[in-house]
Amino acid sequence: MNKVELESQHLKKDELAGQMFESEQELACHVIWGLESRGEQGGHQVEFVNLKSA
């Protein structure tokens, strides 16, 4: 398992486990908050890149 897969697994287990979301937007917000939280805990700066193509 590579580092990205491992972080994804930890995010699911530690930040999102057992939660129900009303919409995809709510899920996306919780994923972002979880990534920011994990970054802060690890002392890393978290930056997001918009990959949406026009």
C-alpha positions in Angstrom: 0.0 0.0 0.0 1.5 3.4 -1.0 1.4 6.5 1.2 -1.6 8.0 -0.5 -3.7 4.9 0.0 -2.6 4.6 3.6 -3.6 8.2 4.3 -6.9 7.6 2.6 -7.5 4.6 4.7 -6.7 6.6 7.9 -9.0 9.4 6.8 -11.9 7.0 6.4 -11.2 5.2 9.7 -10.3 8.2 11.9 -12.3 11.1 10.5 -15.4 9.7 8.6 -16.2 6.4 10.2 -19.8 5.9 11.3 -21.1 9.2 9.9 -24.0 9.6 7.6 -24.1 12.6 5.1 -27.2 14.3 3.6 -25.4 15.2 0.4 -22.2 14.8 -1.6 -21.4 18.4 -0.7 -21.6 17.6 3.0 -19.4 14.6 2.5 -16.9 16.7 0.5 -16.8 19.3 3.3 -16.1 16.6 5.9 -13.3 15.1 3.7 -11.7 18.5 3.4 -12.0 19.1 7.2 -10.5 15.7 7.8 -7.6 16.3 5.5 -6.9 19.7 7.2 -7.1 18.0 10.6 -4.7 15.2 9.6 -2.3 17.8 8.1 -2.3 19.9 11.3 -1.7 16.8 13.5 1.3 15.8 11.3 2.7 19.4 11.1 2.1 19.6 7.4 0.7 22.5 5.3 -2.4 21.3 3.3 -3.0 22.9 -0.1 -5.8 22.0 -2.5 -5.6 21.9 -6.2 -8.7 22.3 -8.4 -8.6 19.5 -11.0 -11.9 20.3 -12.5 -11.5 20.9 -16.3 -13.5 23.5 -18.1 
